[in-house]
Amino acid sequence: MNKVFSADGTAIAYEQQGSGPAVVLVGGAFMTRGDSAALAGLLAEHCTVLTYDRRGRGDSGDSPKYDVLREVEDLDALIERVGGEAMVFGMSSGAVLALEAVARGSAVSRLAVYEPPFITDSSRPPLPDDYVAHLTNLVKEGAYGDAAAYFMTAAVGMPAEAVAGMRQAPFWAGMESTARTLPYDGQIMGDTMSGRPLPTDRWQSVTVPVLVGCGDAGAPHMLTGARELVALGDNFTLHLFSGQEHNIAPELLAPVLTDFFTTGKQV
């Protein structure tokens, strides 16, 4: 494990492996760098791969007041560490963070994302208007388990009974340990889970090649959102993964990303 310091002085923990063109992996909600290890190991056969703990998680530090820009600066610090330019893969809400970074001018030459969790149609309920505020209050109270449960029901859409069962599972402790950052993901998503079409101007400055991955066996709103994202520009290309849902198999994702990052192939 190594650490790099972001613009505000926050230490960001990361791991680096492989050689070749640099790729930074950006995790989604609950994810730490270890959750990307399998994918990173496959990509490292062809690329220099960085996995990291987003601020507030794992071995990374945090700041008293959150702003999406701070997470963009974290990514910028990692990119600077590998030479000042990199390619990026973002998973779930990490995909939206990566889009935001590119839109704000981060030195990203190619971007791949998988299932940014947009809700832009009526196939499932949108987030409650007070979603981020309620999550923030739960975290302030130290109710990390309740925050994680609220995320799983309101954002993921799982039945409350199923989440109650999850709270008894061994992996729940790991979810609680990162639940304090769930409001961060909510702020990153903004109003893109409101049931309304994606804003056409939020990422209009993203002009690099963007590969948008989506499974064809998951929730319908994921595919709708992916198609709306691709419709924003000719530089966006959709890749469907047969039989895959939100938790995609790394061995299926890695070859597509490798082609995109090393040869420019987008289909």
KEPAKOL-361176 format. One record per residue (C-alpha): residue number from 0; residue in one letter; x, y, z. Coordinates in nm, 4 decimals. Layout:
# KEPAKOL-361176
[NUM; A; [X; Y; Z]];
...
END
This chain:
# KEPAKOL-361176
[0; M; [0.0000; 0.0000; 0.0000]];
[1; N; [0.1119; 0.3532; -0.0847]];
[2; K; [-0.0358; 0.6942; -0.0120]];
[3; V; [-0.0669; 1.0119; -0.2124]];
[4; F; [-0.1809; 1.3471; -0.0754]];
[5; S; [-0.4767; 1.5258; -0.2306]];
[6; A; [-0.4969; 1.9017; -0.2799]];
[7; D; [-0.6516; 1.9537; 0.0655]];
[8; G; [-0.3857; 1.7391; 0.2335]];
[9; T; [-0.5979; 1.4265; 0.2732]];
[10; A; [-0.4004; 1.1022; 0.2435]];
[11; I; [-0.5381; 0.8647; -0.0203]];
[12; A; [-0.4322; 0.5001; 0.0049]];
[13; Y; [-0.3656; 0.3122; -0.3167]];
[14; E; [-0.2012; 0.0057; -0.4626]];
[15; Q; [-0.0214; -0.0181; -0.7949]];
[16; Q; [0.0586; -0.3219; -1.0071]];
[17; G; [0.1475; -0.4165; -1.3620]];
[18; S; [0.3169; -0.2160; -1.6349]];
[19; G; [0.2058; -0.0327; -1.9452]];
[20; P; [-0.0497; 0.2457; -1.9891]];
[21; A; [-0.1891; 0.3739; -1.6602]];
[22; V; [-0.5465; 0.2912; -1.5547]];
[23; V; [-0.7149; 0.4054; -1.2322]];
[24; L; [-1.0122; 0.2059; -1.1003]];
[25; V; [-1.2829; 0.4057; -0.9204]];
[26; G; [-1.5140; 0.2039; -0.6957]];
[27; G; [-1.8794; 0.2597; -0.6195]];
[28; A; [-2.0729; 0.2627; -0.2922]];
[29; F; [-1.9218; 0.0512; -0.0113]];
[30; M; [-1.6207; -0.0416; -0.2288]];
[31; T; [-1.2611; -0.0226; -0.1093]];
[32; R; [-0.9516; -0.0992; -0.3141]];
[33; G; [-0.9691; -0.4668; -0.2208]];
[34; D; [-1.3032; -0.5030; -0.3960]];
[35; S; [-1.1345; -0.4224; -0.7276]];
[36; A; [-0.8426; -0.6609; -0.6738]];
[37; A; [-0.9621; -0.9358; -0.9081]];
[38; L; [-1.0271; -0.6958; -1.1954]];
[39; A; [-0.7019; -0.5115; -1.1280]];
[40; G; [-0.5042; -0.8345; -1.1414]];
[41; L; [-0.6451; -0.9183; -1.4839]];
[42; L; [-0.5867; -0.5694; -1.6231]];
[43; A; [-0.2325; -0.5610; -1.4799]];
[44; E; [-0.1260; -0.8151; -1.7420]];
[45; H; [-0.1410; -0.5281; -1.9920]];
[46; C; [-0.1588; -0.2025; -1.7933]];
[47; T; [-0.0286; -0.0207; -1.4887]];
[48; V; [-0.3314; -0.0391; -1.2603]];
[49; L; [-0.4079; 0.1725; -0.9553]];
[50; T; [-0.6799; 0.0781; -0.7088]];
[51; Y; [-0.7533; 0.3120; -0.4204]];
[52; D; [-0.9699; 0.3752; -0.1175]];
[53; R; [-1.1956; 0.6679; -0.1856]];
[54; R; [-1.1795; 0.9288; 0.0917]];
[55; G; [-1.3414; 0.8215; 0.4158]];
[56; R; [-1.2902; 0.4522; 0.3412]];
[57; G; [-1.0298; 0.1905; 0.4205]];
[58; D; [-0.6866; 0.3400; 0.4806]];
[59; S; [-0.7630; 0.6806; 0.3273]];
[60; G; [-0.8264; 0.9929; 0.5264]];
[61; D; [-1.1136; 1.2386; 0.5016]];
[62; S; [-1.1985; 1.6039; 0.5534]];
[63; P; [-1.4559; 1.7551; 0.7894]];
[64; K; [-1.6757; 1.8879; 0.5086]];
[65; Y; [-1.7481; 1.6890; 0.1957]];
[66; D; [-1.7507; 1.8267; -0.1570]];
[67; V; [-1.7514; 1.6286; -0.4816]];
[68; L; [-1.4588; 1.8429; -0.5973]];
[69; R; [-1.2433; 1.6940; -0.3194]];
[70; E; [-1.2941; 1.3468; -0.4711]];
[71; V; [-1.2051; 1.4815; -0.8144]];
[72; E; [-0.8857; 1.6202; -0.6623]];
[73; D; [-0.8138; 1.2786; -0.5084]];
[74; L; [-0.8306; 1.1230; -0.8533]];
[75; D; [-0.6144; 1.4032; -0.9930]];
[76; A; [-0.3472; 1.3299; -0.7314]];
[77; L; [-0.3399; 0.9635; -0.8320]];
[78; I; [-0.3171; 1.0561; -1.2001]];
[79; E; [-0.0302; 1.2891; -1.1244]];
[80; R; [0.1481; 1.0073; -0.9404]];
[81; V; [0.1475; 0.7928; -1.2572]];
[82; G; [0.2764; 1.0614; -1.4907]];
[83; G; [0.0071; 1.3248; -1.5275]];
[84; E; [-0.2357; 1.1395; -1.7549]];
[85; A; [-0.4279; 0.8147; -1.7191]];
[86; M; [-0.7270; 0.6169; -1.8330]];
[87; V; [-1.0058; 0.5525; -1.5850]];
[88; F; [-1.2670; 0.2873; -1.5160]];
[89; G; [-1.5581; 0.3760; -1.2892]];
[90; M; [-1.8008; 0.1278; -1.1358]];
[91; S; [-2.1591; 0.2216; -1.0408]];
[92; S; [-2.1551; 0.5574; -0.8579]];
[93; G; [-1.7805; 0.5571; -0.9176]];
[94; A; [-1.8678; 0.5829; -1.2858]];
[95; V; [-2.0488; 0.9102; -1.2193]];
[96; L; [-1.7546; 1.0387; -1.0138]];
[97; A; [-1.5254; 0.9554; -1.3060]];
[98; L; [-1.7556; 1.1359; -1.5499]];
[99; E; [-1.7558; 1.4353; -1.3194]];
[100; A; [-1.3764; 1.4351; -1.3033]];
[101; V; [-1.3421; 1.4304; -1.6817]];
[102; A; [-1.6028; 1.7048; -1.7154]];
[103; R; [-1.4035; 1.9193; -1.4715]];
[104; G; [-1.0829; 1.8779; -1.6673]];
[105; S; [-0.9001; 1.5837; -1.5095]];
[106; A; [-0.6229; 1.4476; -1.7325]];
[107; V; [-0.8103; 1.1372; -1.8477]];
[108; S; [-0.7464; 1.0156; -2.2018]];
[109; R; [-1.0072; 0.7395; -2.2149]];
[110; L; [-1.2947; 0.6560; -1.9804]];
[111; A; [-1.4844; 0.3318; -1.9277]];
[112; V; [-1.7831; 0.3017; -1.6952]];
[113; Y; [-2.0088; 0.0172; -1.5870]];
[114; E; [-2.3727; 0.0683; -1.4935]];
[115; P; [-2.3896; 0.4171; -1.3486]];
[116; P; [-2.7059; 0.3693; -1.1390]];
[117; F; [-2.9229; 0.6284; -1.3073]];
[118; I; [-3.2987; 0.6178; -1.2578]];
[119; T; [-3.4438; 0.8015; -1.5559]];
[120; D; [-3.7727; 0.6196; -1.6149]];
[121; S; [-4.0681; 0.4776; -1.4237]];
[122; S; [-3.9468; 0.1151; -1.4143]];
[123; R; [-3.8642; 0.1581; -1.0447]];
[124; P; [-3.9258; 0.4253; -0.7800]];
[125; P; [-3.6903; 0.7249; -0.7769]];
[126; L; [-3.4935; 0.8244; -0.4696]];
[127; P; [-3.6879; 1.0165; -0.2040]];
[128; D; [-3.6344; 1.3928; -0.2211]];
[129; D; [-3.4728; 1.3884; 0.1241]];
[130; Y; [-3.2528; 1.0839; 0.0501]];
[131; V; [-2.9142; 1.2500; 0.1048]];
[132; A; [-3.0357; 1.4501; 0.4049]];
[133; H; [-3.1747; 1.1393; 0.5729]];
[134; L; [-2.8553; 0.9424; 0.5080]];
[135; T; [-2.6482; 1.2301; 0.6424]];
[136; N; [-2.8516; 1.2424; 0.9634]];
[137; L; [-2.8138; 0.8681; 1.0170]];
[138; V; [-2.4373; 0.8953; 0.9719]];
[139; K; [-2.4157; 1.1935; 1.2095]];
[140; E; [-2.5961; 0.9821; 1.4698]];
[141; G; [-2.3479; 0.6991; 1.4190]];
[142; A; [-2.6262; 0.4707; 1.2939]];
[143; Y; [-2.4093; 0.3172; 1.0226]];
[144; G; [-2.6076; -0.0041; 1.0053]];
[145; D; [-2.9309; 0.1881; 0.9553]];
[146; A; [-2.7607; 0.4037; 0.6910]];
[147; A; [-2.6482; 0.0958; 0.5018]];
[148; A; [-2.9966; -0.0558; 0.5279]];
[149; Y; [-3.1569; 0.2656; 0.4044]];
[150; F; [-2.9233; 0.2705; 0.1046]];
[151; M; [-3.0047; -0.0901; 0.0193]];
[152; T; [-3.3802; -0.0292; 0.0307]];
[153; A; [-3.4133; 0.3259; -0.1064]];
[154; A; [-3.1269; 0.3315; -0.3576]];
[155; V; [-3.0761; -0.0322; -0.4539]];
[156; G; [-3.4441; -0.1181; -0.4232]];
[157; M; [-3.4151; -0.4332; -0.2137]];
[158; P; [-3.7111; -0.5434; 0.0033]];
[159; A; [-3.6751; -0.4503; 0.3693]];
[160; E; [-3.7124; -0.8165; 0.4674]];
[161; A; [-3.4137; -0.9145; 0.2540]];
[162; V; [-3.2014; -0.6359; 0.4017]];
[163; A; [-3.2963; -0.7460; 0.7531]];
[164; G; [-3.1513; -1.0857; 0.6710]];
[165; M; [-2.8343; -0.9288; 0.5290]];
[166; R; [-2.7736; -0.7527; 0.8600]];
[167; Q; [-2.7095; -1.0931; 1.0174]];
[168; A; [-2.4501; -1.1929; 0.7552]];
[169; P; [-2.0721; -1.1759; 0.8179]];
[170; F; [-2.0188; -0.9267; 0.5332]];
[171; W; [-2.2491; -0.6675; 0.6919]];
[172; A; [-1.9727; -0.5374; 0.9184]];
[173; G; [-1.7730; -0.4410; 0.6113]];
[174; M; [-2.0692; -0.2514; 0.4737]];
[175; E; [-2.1140; -0.0652; 0.8007]];
[176; S; [-1.7464; 0.0316; 0.7996]];
[177; T; [-1.7890; 0.2329; 0.4782]];
[178; A; [-2.1509; 0.3433; 0.5302]];
[179; R; [-2.0403; 0.6839; 0.6557]];
[180; T; [-1.9491; 0.7701; 0.2943]];
[181; L; [-2.2886; 0.6805; 0.1472]];
[182; P; [-2.3998; 1.0469; 0.1535]];
[183; Y; [-2.0945; 1.1197; -0.0633]];
[184; D; [-2.2236; 0.8864; -0.3317]];
[185; G; [-2.5644; 1.0484; -0.3017]];
[186; Q; [-2.4147; 1.3914; -0.3665]];
[187; I; [-2.2186; 1.2570; -0.6626]];
[188; M; [-2.5342; 1.1144; -0.8181]];
[189; G; [-2.7185; 1.4450; -0.7759]];
[190; D; [-3.0604; 1.4330; -0.9419]];
[191; T; [-2.9743; 1.1492; -1.1799]];
[192; M; [-3.1826; 0.9035; -0.9746]];
[193; S; [-3.4947; 1.1186; -0.9793]];
[194; G; [-3.6873; 0.9347; -1.2514]];
[195; R; [-3.6296; 1.2238; -1.4916]];
[196; P; [-3.4130; 1.2139; -1.8089]];
[197; L; [-3.0414; 1.2792; -1.7699]];
[198; P; [-2.9369; 1.6444; -1.7901]];
[199; T; [-2.7925; 1.7071; -2.1346]];
[200; D; [-2.5432; 1.9686; -2.0176]];
[201; R; [-2.3777; 1.8114; -1.7109]];
[202; W; [-2.1199; 1.6156; -1.9107]];
[203; Q; [-2.1150; 1.8057; -2.2377]];
[204; S; [-1.7463; 1.8871; -2.1813]];
[205; V; [-1.6596; 1.5145; -2.1827]];
[206; T; [-1.5031; 1.4739; -2.5265]];
[207; V; [-1.2690; 1.1781; -2.4685]];
[208; P; [-1.3752; 0.8293; -2.5839]];
[209; V; [-1.6178; 0.6787; -2.3309]];
[210; L; [-1.7131; 0.3111; -2.3182]];
[211; V; [-2.0411; 0.2531; -2.1332]];
[212; G; [-2.0868; -0.1052; -2.0135]];
[213; C; [-2.4169; -0.2534; -1.9006]];
[214; G; [-2.5471; -0.6021; -1.8312]];
[215; D; [-2.8502; -0.7211; -2.0237]];
[216; A; [-2.9863; -0.9362; -1.7396]];
[217; G; [-3.0191; -0.6765; -1.4657]];
[218; A; [-3.2666; -0.4088; -1.3656]];
[219; P; [-3.4284; -0.2391; -1.6677]];
[220; H; [-3.3544; 0.1123; -1.5417]];
[221; M; [-2.9803; 0.0437; -1.5628]];
[222; L; [-2.9986; -0.0191; -1.9360]];
[223; T; [-3.2273; 0.2781; -1.9910]];
[224; G; [-2.9820; 0.5029; -1.8097]];
[225; A; [-2.6851; 0.3626; -2.0008]];
[226; R; [-2.8584; 0.4281; -2.3311]];
[227; E; [-2.9396; 0.7841; -2.2275]];
[228; L; [-2.5757; 0.8399; -2.1383]];
[229; V; [-2.4571; 0.7059; -2.4725]];
[230; A; [-2.7023; 0.9361; -2.6501]];
[231; L; [-2.5178; 1.2408; -2.5148]];
[232; G; [-2.2461; 1.2260; -2.7809]];
[233; D; [-2.0769; 1.0363; -3.0602]];
[234; N; [-1.7774; 0.9731; -2.8312]];
[235; F; [-1.9951; 0.7485; -2.6077]];
[236; T; [-2.0250; 0.3814; -2.7060]];
[237; L; [-2.2485; 0.1179; -2.5444]];
[238; H; [-2.1254; -0.2376; -2.4756]];
[239; L; [-2.3774; -0.4941; -2.3533]];
[240; F; [-2.2557; -0.7864; -2.1422]];
[241; S; [-2.4683; -1.0935; -2.2020]];
[242; G; [-2.6179; -1.2516; -1.8918]];
[243; Q; [-2.4617; -0.9984; -1.6543]];
[244; E; [-2.6167; -0.7874; -1.3816]];
[245; H; [-2.4727; -0.5098; -1.1644]];
[246; N; [-2.2111; -0.7345; -1.0043]];
[247; I; [-2.0355; -0.8262; -1.3267]];
[248; A; [-1.7805; -1.1092; -1.3419]];
[249; P; [-1.4285; -0.9578; -1.3610]];
[250; E; [-1.3174; -1.2186; -1.6141]];
[251; L; [-1.5849; -1.0952; -1.8559]];
[252; L; [-1.5213; -0.7270; -1.7948]];
[253; A; [-1.1408; -0.7346; -1.8125]];
[254; P; [-1.0976; -0.8351; -2.1825]];
[255; V; [-1.3339; -0.5602; -2.2984]];
[256; L; [-1.1557; -0.2993; -2.0870]];
[257; T; [-0.8156; -0.4236; -2.2008]];
[258; D; [-0.9131; -0.3853; -2.5663]];
[259; F; [-1.0536; -0.0397; -2.5042]];
[260; F; [-0.7540; 0.0814; -2.3037]];
[261; T; [-0.4779; -0.0701; -2.5152]];
[262; T; [-0.6130; -0.0746; -2.8710]];
[263; G; [-0.9021; 0.1713; -2.8654]];
[264; K; [-1.1527; -0.1015; -2.9477]];
[265; Q; [-1.4998; -0.0018; -2.8293]];
[266; V; [-1.7277; -0.2894; -2.9296]];
END
